[in-house]
Amino acid sequence: MNYRVDLLSARELSQRKGLGEGGVIQKYIDSEVIKHCAPYAPFETGQMQKSATLGTVIGSGEIVYNSPYAKFLYYGKVMVSPSTGSPWAKKGERKNLTQKPLQYNGAPKRGAYWFERMKVDHGDAILKEVERLGK
């Protein structure tokens, strides 16, 4: 008696369950991360939130805050021009990081490391829904 067993690769299996790039579950995760990060991310003009929506391909598994100052705001430290010591830098000049924390305005949750802080508050709920969707 001969038997033949065809097994799916991990990639094929994850795609069928909606876990891969462009899958239903990955789209859900990306959308929920953007939604839940909104109250934690800096909001002065709304540009940061818009940049996440515009800079992210939902389902890619990567959230992109497509803004020239997003990294600066995420890490929460003042950066200055090496030549002037001012937060304003000459065109093409790389800023130096200081140890001085940025001051954030708005809702009490807004500030540095917004993704990490959002995960603490909402990560379990997102994962619970992912588990439900994957069944």
Z-matrix of the N, CA and C atoms (Angstrom, degrees):
N
C 1 1.435
C 2 1.531 1 108.85
N 3 1.306 2 115.35 1 130.75
C 4 1.463 3 120.67 2 178.09
C 5 1.519 4 109.81 3 -110.74
N 6 1.304 5 114.17 4 139.66
C 7 1.469 6 120.16 5 176.63
C 8 1.507 7 109.04 6 -123.90
N 9 1.290 8 113.87 7 146.68
C 10 1.462 9 118.90 8 175.63
C 11 1.536 10 107.45 9 -130.56
N 12 1.310 11 115.64 10 127.93
C 13 1.460 12 121.11 11 179.83
C 14 1.519 13 107.88 12 -119.70
N 15 1.309 14 115.69 13 120.46
C 16 1.466 15 120.62 14 176.26
C 17 1.520 16 108.32 15 -103.05
N 18 1.299 17 115.92 16 118.25
C 19 1.459 18 121.11 17 179.30
C 20 1.523 19 109.81 18 -105.78
N 21 1.294 20 114.47 19 143.07
C 22 1.462 21 119.58 20 175.87
C 23 1.525 22 109.42 21 -78.34
N 24 1.304 23 115.31 22 146.67
C 25 1.465 24 118.74 23 174.41
C 26 1.528 25 108.18 24 -70.55
N 27 1.311 26 115.75 25 161.59
C 28 1.470 27 120.04 26 178.46
C 29 1.522 28 110.19 27 -57.62
N 30 1.315 29 116.79 28 -37.99
C 31 1.465 30 120.83 29 -179.89
C 32 1.529 31 111.00 30 -65.20
N 33 1.335 32 116.23 31 -46.00
C 34 1.467 33 120.07 32 179.41
C 35 1.526 34 111.40 33 -63.65
N 36 1.320 35 115.82 34 -40.83
C 37 1.459 36 120.34 35 179.39
C 38 1.528 37 111.01 36 -64.41
N 39 1.329 38 116.87 37 -43.81
C 40 1.469 39 119.65 38 179.67
C 41 1.528 40 110.99 39 -66.05
N 42 1.323 41 117.61 40 -35.91
C 43 1.469 42 120.64 41 177.51
C 44 1.530 43 110.50 42 -64.02
N 45 1.307 44 116.94 43 -42.78
C 46 1.468 45 120.48 44 -179.94
C 47 1.523 46 112.18 45 -63.78
N 48 1.325 47 116.71 46 -31.66
C 49 1.465 48 121.51 47 179.58
C 50 1.526 49 111.94 48 -86.40
N 51 1.334 50 117.37 49 -1.18
C 52 1.458 51 120.13 50 178.87
C 53 1.512 52 114.00 51 83.57
N 54 1.339 53 116.55 52 14.23
C 55 1.459 54 120.74 53 -176.85
C 56 1.522 55 113.53 54 -88.31
N 57 1.295 56 117.38 55 -22.31
C 58 1.455 57 120.20 56 -176.34
C 59 1.513 58 112.68 57 -76.77
N 60 1.306 59 114.17 58 177.00
C 61 1.462 60 120.55 59 178.80
C 62 1.527 61 109.76 60 -56.77
N 63 1.324 62 115.59 61 128.40
C 64 1.457 63 121.44 62 -179.63
C 65 1.521 64 114.14 63 84.14
N 66 1.330 65 117.24 64 -3.25
C 67 1.459 66 121.19 65 -179.41
C 68 1.522 67 112.26 66 -76.02
N 69 1.309 68 115.38 67 162.72
C 70 1.464 69 122.18 68 -178.05
C 71 1.528 70 111.25 69 -57.15
N 72 1.318 71 116.59 70 -44.42
C 73 1.466 72 119.72 71 -177.82
C 74 1.519 73 110.98 72 -68.62
N 75 1.331 74 117.23 73 -41.97
C 76 1.466 75 119.24 74 179.08
C 77 1.522 76 110.80 75 -64.62
N 78 1.316 77 117.23 76 -37.42
C 79 1.470 78 120.33 77 176.56
C 80 1.530 79 110.50 78 -63.41
N 81 1.332 80 116.06 79 -40.86
C 82 1.465 81 120.32 80 177.96
C 83 1.531 82 110.23 81 -61.71
N 84 1.325 83 116.92 82 -48.47
C 85 1.468 84 120.78 83 -179.02
C 86 1.522 85 110.61 84 -58.87
N 87 1.323 86 117.33 85 -49.10
C 88 1.471 87 120.87 86 -178.94
C 89 1.525 88 111.18 87 -58.55
N 90 1.321 89 116.49 88 -45.87
C 91 1.470 90 120.67 89 -179.00
C 92 1.525 91 111.58 90 -63.90
N 93 1.322 92 116.87 91 -42.69
C 94 1.464 93 121.11 92 -179.70
C 95 1.526 94 111.76 93 -67.13
N 96 1.319 95 117.01 94 -38.27
C 97 1.468 96 120.03 95 178.67
C 98 1.523 97 110.04 96 -62.69
N 99 1.319 98 117.80 97 -46.79
C 100 1.470 99 120.56 98 178.86
C 101 1.525 100 110.05 99 -61.35
N 102 1.328 101 116.55 100 -45.84
C 103 1.468 102 120.86 101 -178.38
C 104 1.528 103 111.30 102 -61.73
N 105 1.321 104 116.74 103 -47.61
C 106 1.464 105 120.05 104 -175.83
C 107 1.525 106 113.38 105 -77.22
N 108 1.323 107 117.96 106 -21.96
C 109 1.474 108 120.17 107 176.49
C 110 1.527 109 111.60 108 -75.17
N 111 1.315 110 117.65 109 -23.06
C 112 1.471 111 121.32 110 -174.44
C 113 1.530 112 113.82 111 -51.82
N 114 1.329 113 121.03 112 -46.37
C 115 1.470 114 119.58 113 -179.15
C 116 1.532 115 113.84 114 -72.12
N 117 1.329 116 117.11 115 -11.55
C 118 1.462 117 121.44 116 -177.62
C 119 1.528 118 112.29 117 -99.43
N 120 1.327 119 116.31 118 -26.58
C 121 1.468 120 120.87 119 -177.51
C 122 1.528 121 110.45 120 -78.56
N 123 1.335 122 116.52 121 149.59
C 124 1.466 123 119.42 122 177.67
C 125 1.530 124 110.82 123 -56.12
N 126 1.316 125 115.16 124 143.33
C 127 1.462 126 120.09 125 -179.06
C 128 1.523 127 108.44 126 -142.63
N 129 1.315 128 115.14 127 96.73
C 130 1.463 129 118.44 128 174.30
C 131 1.521 130 109.23 129 -106.79
N 132 1.318 131 115.22 130 -48.75
C 133 1.464 132 119.91 131 179.96
C 134 1.526 133 111.72 132 -115.60
N 135 1.331 134 116.82 133 -8.61
C 136 1.458 135 120.93 134 -175.99
C 137 1.516 136 112.77 135 91.80
N 138 1.324 137 116.80 136 -3.13
C 139 1.456 138 121.03 137 -176.31
C 140 1.533 139 112.33 138 -64.61
N 141 1.330 140 117.63 139 -36.45
C 142 1.468 141 119.66 140 179.95
C 143 1.527 142 110.71 141 -62.22
N 144 1.327 143 117.22 142 -45.30
C 145 1.461 144 119.62 143 179.61
C 146 1.524 145 110.90 144 -65.51
N 147 1.311 146 116.51 145 -40.67
C 148 1.467 147 119.51 146 177.66
C 149 1.523 148 110.46 147 -63.11
N 150 1.345 149 116.71 148 -38.27
C 151 1.463 150 119.75 149 -177.91
C 152 1.528 151 111.23 150 -66.02
N 153 1.337 152 117.80 151 -32.40
C 154 1.467 153 120.23 152 177.01
C 155 1.523 154 110.30 153 -68.17
N 156 1.310 155 116.56 154 -41.93
C 157 1.464 156 120.78 155 179.59
C 158 1.526 157 111.07 156 -66.96
N 159 1.329 158 116.40 157 -43.98
C 160 1.461 159 120.44 158 -178.18
C 161 1.524 160 112.97 159 -76.82
N 162 1.333 161 117.52 160 -30.89
C 163 1.459 162 121.28 161 -175.01
C 164 1.514 163 114.66 162 -88.09
N 165 1.320 164 117.38 163 -7.67
C 166 1.463 165 121.24 164 -175.49
C 167 1.520 166 110.82 165 -107.87
N 168 1.319 167 115.33 166 133.01
C 169 1.463 168 121.04 167 169.96
C 170 1.524 169 105.19 168 -92.16
N 171 1.332 170 116.34 169 107.79
C 172 1.464 171 120.86 170 -177.76
C 173 1.526 172 109.22 171 -60.42
N 174 1.329 173 115.14 172 125.04
C 175 1.457 174 121.06 173 -177.58
C 176 1.514 175 112.93 174 104.00
N 177 1.330 176 116.96 175 -6.68
C 178 1.467 177 120.65 176 -178.87
C 179 1.523 178 112.30 177 -80.64
N 180 1.336 179 116.77 178 -21.00
C 181 1.454 180 120.10 179 -177.07
C 182 1.511 181 113.61 180 84.86
N 183 1.316 182 116.68 181 7.82
C 184 1.463 183 121.30 182 -179.78
C 185 1.523 184 109.11 183 -133.97
N 186 1.330 185 116.24 184 122.66
C 187 1.458 186 121.62 185 177.43
C 188 1.521 187 107.27 186 -94.50
N 189 1.321 188 116.66 187 124.65
C 190 1.464 189 121.31 188 -176.80
C 191 1.518 190 109.54 189 -118.28
N 192 1.324 191 115.69 190 117.33
C 193 1.464 192 121.32 191 171.06
C 194 1.519 193 104.81 192 -89.99
N 195 1.322 194 115.82 193 95.85
C 196 1.457 195 122.74 194 -172.73
C 197 1.523 196 110.34 195 -85.32
N 198 1.312 197 115.25 196 75.45
C 199 1.451 198 121.87 197 -176.85
C 200 1.525 199 107.35 198 -143.97
N 201 1.327 200 117.91 199 141.84
C 202 1.466 201 119.17 200 -177.11
C 203 1.526 202 113.51 201 -64.75
N 204 1.302 203 118.13 202 -18.04
C 205 1.466 204 120.39 203 -176.81
C 206 1.528 205 112.74 204 -113.15
N 207 1.321 206 118.42 205 8.88
C 208 1.467 207 121.34 206 -176.32
C 209 1.531 208 111.96 207 -62.75
N 210 1.320 209 117.73 208 -45.31
C 211 1.465 210 120.69 209 -179.18
C 212 1.525 211 110.24 210 -63.23
N 213 1.309 212 115.80 211 -43.06
C 214 1.468 213 122.98 212 177.94
C 215 1.527 214 110.01 213 -56.40
N 216 1.322 215 117.34 214 -47.09
C 217 1.463 216 121.53 215 -179.30
C 218 1.528 217 112.03 216 -71.42
N 219 1.338 218 116.68 217 -35.23
C 220 1.459 219 119.76 218 -177.54
C 221 1.528 220 111.56 219 -63.37
N 222 1.317 221 116.74 220 -43.60
C 223 1.467 222 119.88 221 -177.21
C 224 1.523 223 113.14 222 -83.28
N 225 1.320 224 118.34 223 -15.57
C 226 1.454 225 122.00 224 167.86
C 227 1.510 226 118.12 225 72.64
N 228 1.318 227 117.81 226 22.16
C 229 1.463 228 120.64 227 177.68
C 230 1.528 229 109.25 228 -119.34
N 231 1.317 230 115.29 229 143.10
C 232 1.461 231 120.58 230 178.05
C 233 1.526 232 108.86 231 -65.66
N 234 1.328 233 116.27 232 137.05
C 235 1.463 234 122.27 233 175.14
C 236 1.521 235 107.61 234 -118.11
N 237 1.336 236 115.97 235 141.66
C 238 1.463 237 120.10 236 -175.79
C 239 1.521 238 111.38 237 -132.13
N 240 1.319 239 114.52 238 159.02
C 241 1.458 240 122.09 239 175.01
C 242 1.528 241 108.87 240 -68.15
N 243 1.338 242 118.38 241 132.73
C 244 1.461 243 119.57 242 178.43
C 245 1.533 244 112.81 243 -67.72
N 246 1.324 245 116.49 244 -25.27
C 247 1.466 246 119.02 245 -177.65
C 248 1.523 247 113.26 246 -86.82
N 249 1.340 248 117.18 247 -29.26
C 250 1.467 249 119.12 248 -176.19
C 251 1.529 250 113.92 249 -116.81
N 252 1.331 251 117.29 250 -18.59
C 253 1.462 252 120.10 251 -175.82
C 254 1.518 253 112.81 252 75.79
N 255 1.313 254 116.74 253 5.94
C 256 1.462 255 123.16 254 -178.43
C 257 1.529 256 110.28 255 -94.00
N 258 1.335 257 117.74 256 152.74
C 259 1.467 258 119.33 257 173.46
C 260 1.534 259 112.46 258 -63.70
N 261 1.318 260 117.34 259 -18.97
C 262 1.461 261 121.21 260 177.44
C 263 1.519 262 108.74 261 -88.13
N 264 1.317 263 117.40 262 131.85
C 265 1.463 264 121.55 263 -179.13
C 266 1.519 265 109.90 264 -118.04
N 267 1.323 266 114.34 265 156.72
C 268 1.463 267 120.16 266 175.49
C 269 1.531 268 108.60 267 -69.38
N 270 1.309 269 116.05 268 156.80
C 271 1.461 270 121.03 269 179.52
C 272 1.530 271 109.31 270 -57.55
N 273 1.317 272 116.08 271 128.09
C 274 1.457 273 122.12 272 178.49
C 275 1.522 274 114.49 273 84.18
N 276 1.313 275 117.76 274 -7.01
C 277 1.460 276 121.23 275 -178.67
C 278 1.532 277 109.80 276 -81.67
N 279 1.322 278 116.64 277 135.60
C 280 1.474 279 121.31 278 177.42
C 281 1.515 280 108.89 279 -87.57
N 282 1.311 281 116.16 280 134.70
C 283 1.463 282 120.70 281 -179.55
C 284 1.528 283 111.13 282 -84.01
N 285 1.329 284 114.63 283 155.61
C 286 1.463 285 121.77 284 175.55
C 287 1.525 286 109.37 285 -100.58
N 288 1.307 287 114.99 286 140.65
C 289 1.456 288 121.57 287 178.54
C 290 1.526 289 109.75 288 -79.44
N 291 1.323 290 116.30 289 136.51
C 292 1.464 291 121.02 290 174.03
C 293 1.527 292 108.07 291 -109.09
N 294 1.297 293 117.08 292 177.91
C 295 1.466 294 121.18 293 176.01
C 296 1.527 295 111.78 294 -97.42
N 297 1.326 296 116.33 295 3.10
C 298 1.461 297 120.92 296 -178.94
C 299 1.536 298 109.57 297 -78.11
N 300 1.344 299 117.98 298 124.18
C 301 1.468 300 119.82 299 -179.22
C 302 1.529 301 112.12 300 -73.41
N 303 1.322 302 114.83 301 146.85
C 304 1.464 303 120.54 302 174.07
C 305 1.525 304 109.30 303 -72.67
N 306 1.299 305 116.13 304 154.16
C 307 1.461 306 122.07 305 174.06
C 308 1.526 307 107.24 306 -103.59
N 309 1.324 308 116.97 307 127.37
C 310 1.460 309 122.02 308 -179.43
C 311 1.518 310 109.50 309 -107.67
N 312 1.320 311 115.56 310 143.61
C 313 1.465 312 121.93 311 178.11
C 314 1.517 313 109.32 312 -109.18
N 315 1.310 314 115.55 313 162.76
C 316 1.461 315 119.50 314 174.28
C 317 1.507 316 111.93 315 102.88
N 318 1.310 317 114.84 316 -150.87
C 319 1.466 318 121.53 317 -176.04
C 320 1.527 319 110.71 318 -55.11
N 321 1.322 320 117.63 319 149.95
C 322 1.466 321 120.55 320 -175.24
C 323 1.528 322 114.68 321 -63.66
N 324 1.327 323 117.90 322 -19.48
C 325 1.463 324 120.32 323 -179.32
C 326 1.526 325 112.94 324 -85.30
N 327 1.307 326 118.42 325 -11.96
C 328 1.460 327 121.11 326 -175.31
C 329 1.525 328 111.03 327 -69.58
N 330 1.319 329 115.67 328 138.68
C 331 1.452 330 119.28 329 178.00
C 332 1.519 331 112.07 330 161.44
N 333 1.320 332 114.65 331 -167.61
C 334 1.462 333 122.33 332 -176.92
C 335 1.534 334 111.32 333 -65.07
N 336 1.318 335 115.47 334 160.05
C 337 1.469 336 123.48 335 176.36
C 338 1.530 337 112.35 336 52.24
N 339 1.328 338 116.34 337 44.55
C 340 1.469 339 119.72 338 -174.51
C 341 1.524 340 113.33 339 -63.12
N 342 1.327 341 117.79 340 -33.28
C 343 1.467 342 119.15 341 179.23
C 344 1.529 343 110.49 342 -66.56
N 345 1.319 344 117.27 343 -45.56
C 346 1.463 345 121.12 344 -179.90
C 347 1.526 346 111.04 345 -61.84
N 348 1.317 347 117.16 346 -41.83
C 349 1.465 348 120.68 347 -179.44
C 350 1.525 349 111.35 348 -70.45
N 351 1.332 350 116.76 349 -35.52
C 352 1.464 351 120.31 350 176.72
C 353 1.529 352 110.11 351 -63.83
N 354 1.331 353 117.72 352 -40.39
C 355 1.467 354 120.98 353 -179.84
C 356 1.525 355 111.49 354 -60.41
N 357 1.322 356 116.94 355 -38.68
C 358 1.466 357 120.28 356 179.16
C 359 1.528 358 110.06 357 -60.98
N 360 1.327 359 116.30 358 -42.79
C 361 1.468 360 120.76 359 -176.31
C 362 1.527 361 114.36 360 -82.90
N 363 1.330 362 118.25 361 -32.29
C 364 1.472 363 120.55 362 -171.51
C 365 1.528 364 114.76 363 -126.17
N 366 1.330 365 117.81 364 -5.85
C 367 1.461 366 120.96 365 -175.80
C 368 1.512 367 114.04 366 -58.00
N 369 1.328 368 117.19 367 -44.78
C 370 1.470 369 120.24 368 -179.00
C 371 1.526 370 112.02 369 -63.35
N 372 1.321 371 116.95 370 -40.03
C 373 1.473 372 120.25 371 179.36
C 374 1.527 373 110.83 372 -65.74
N 375 1.325 374 116.81 373 -39.91
C 376 1.473 375 120.27 374 178.00
C 377 1.526 376 109.32 375 -63.79
N 378 1.324 377 117.19 376 -46.23
C 379 1.467 378 120.66 377 -179.38
C 380 1.524 379 112.49 378 -65.12
N 381 1.306 380 117.21 379 -35.55
C 382 1.469 381 121.12 380 178.00
C 383 1.535 382 109.86 381 -63.43
N 384 1.325 383 116.55 382 -41.92
C 385 1.467 384 120.08 383 178.44
C 386 1.526 385 110.85 384 -69.28
N 387 1.322 386 117.54 385 -36.87
C 388 1.466 387 121.46 386 176.21
C 389 1.529 388 109.63 387 -60.58
N 390 1.312 389 116.10 388 -42.78
C 391 1.467 390 120.47 389 178.20
C 392 1.529 391 110.52 390 -60.99
N 393 1.318 392 116.93 391 -43.19
C 394 1.468 393 121.10 392 178.88
C 395 1.527 394 110.84 393 -64.07
N 396 1.335 395 116.88 394 -43.60
C 397 1.465 396 120.80 395 -179.34
C 398 1.530 397 112.19 396 -65.90
N 399 1.334 398 116.61 397 -30.28
C 400 1.460 399 120.94 398 -176.95
C 401 1.513 400 115.00 399 -79.52
N 402 1.322 401 116.74 400 -7.01
C 403 1.479 402 119.47 401 -178.93
C 404 1.498 403 111.97 402 -80.39
